[in-house]
Amino acid sequence: MYCIKCGVENSGEAKFCRKCGQELDAEEETRVAKRRSDAPMIGGERIFSITPTVKFVYAGYAVSIVAAFIAALIVGAVLQLLAAGGTVLLGLVLCVLFLLVPALYHARQKLVRYTLTDTTIEIDRGLIARSTQNIPLRRIQDVTVSASLLQRLLGFGDIVIDNASESPGKVVLDNIDSPRKYADLLLKQMRHIDR
């Protein structure tokens, strides 16, 4: 313990400074506050940021590759029968055409992002022309997780948000992997806002 008048170091139990006689006050203890794990985020921080699932896209790629291979075999066999050339080139063109469908769907899925911050849900859509929809958590009235049988089997679903700030009243976060987990995070953050 140091004297605040002369700066001399004293023992921790001393009541007065050994050099100048100044009464020593107990030093204030510095404490580091730990952030509770369930405390709300501060200052617009992200809690989560997700995109729709791409499980169907991967399945689409697999189906497209198989379909392109079968189509290339059929076209190649027909062209062989007709004794025409260009079977390899035509097969490659067919593969590319079949792969365009899931590739476009993949790009469309990646252009949507759902972000939960400490005060809002942000829905970003688009690449060149982007639109951002902000839903204040205070305006949300209900959060529902819905999933069809196929969605439940594959582990994804929709989060339906009923809110007072939108004209249709409902916003749907489509095809979210583990939707219950994200709905629970949203509900937890809504409870913190209400405090």
TARA-V128434 format. One record per residue. N is the residue number from 1. OMEGA is omega as a letter, one per 40 degrees, with the letter a starting at -180 (none if undefined). D_LAST is the distance of its C-alpha to the last C-alpha in whole Angstrom. Layout:
# TARA-V128434
n: (N/N)
omega: (OMEGA/OMEGA)
d_last: (D_LAST/D_LAST)
This chain:
# TARA-V128434
n: (1/2/3/4/5/6/7/8/9/10/11/12/13/14/15/16/17/18/19/20/21/22/23/24/25/26/27/28/29/30/31/32/33/34/35/36/37/38/39/40/41/42/43/44/45/46/47/48/49/50/51/52/53/54/55/56/57/58/59/60/61/62/63/64/65/66/67/68/69/70/71/72/73/74/75/76/77/78/79/80/81/82/83/84/85/86/87/88/89/90/91/92/93/94/95/96/97/98/99/100/101/102/103/104/105/106/107/108/109/110/111/112/113/114/115/116/117/118/119/120/121/122/123/124/125/126/127/128/129/130/131/132/133/134/135/136/137/138/139/140/141/142/143/144/145/146/147/148/149/150/151/152/153/154/155/156/157/158/159/160/161/162/163/164/165/166/167/168/169/170/171/172/173/174/175/176/177/178/179/180/181/182/183/184/185/186/187/188/189/190/191/192/193/194/195)
omega: (a/i/a/a/a/i/a/i/i/i/a/a/a/i/a/i/a/a/a/i/i/i/a/i/i/i/i/a/i/a/i/a/i/i/i/a/i/i/a/i/a/i/i/a/i/i/i/i/a/i/i/a/i/i/i/i/i/i/i/i/a/i/a/i/i/a/i/i/i/i/i/i/a/i/i/i/i/a/i/i/i/a/i/a/i/a/a/a/i/i/i/i/i/i/a/i/i/a/i/a/i/i/i/i/i/i/i/i/a/a/i/i/i/a/i/i/a/a/a/i/i/i/a/i/i/i/a/i/a/i/i/i/i/i/i/a/i/a/a/a/a/i/a/i/i/a/i/a/i/i/i/i/a/i/i/a/a/i/a/a/i/a/a/a/a/a/i/i/a/i/a/i/a/i/a/i/a/a/a/i/a/i/i/i/i/i/i/i/i/i/i/i/a/a/none)
d_last: (42/43/44/42/46/48/46/48/47/47/46/43/44/46/45/47/48/52/53/52/51/47/45/42/39/37/35/31/30/28/25/24/20/20/17/15/16/13/11/10/13/14/16/17/18/19/18/21/24/26/29/31/33/37/38/40/41/43/44/46/47/49/50/51/53/55/56/57/59/61/61/63/65/66/67/69/71/72/73/75/77/77/78/76/74/71/69/67/66/65/63/61/60/59/57/55/55/53/51/50/48/45/45/44/41/40/40/38/35/35/34/31/28/24/22/18/16/13/13/16/18/22/25/28/31/35/37/39/37/34/31/27/25/21/19/15/12/11/15/15/16/17/18/22/24/28/31/35/37/38/35/34/37/36/33/31/30/27/24/24/21/20/19/19/20/24/27/28/24/24/24/26/26/29/31/28/29/27/25/23/22/21/19/17/16/15/13/11/10/9/7/5/6/4/0)
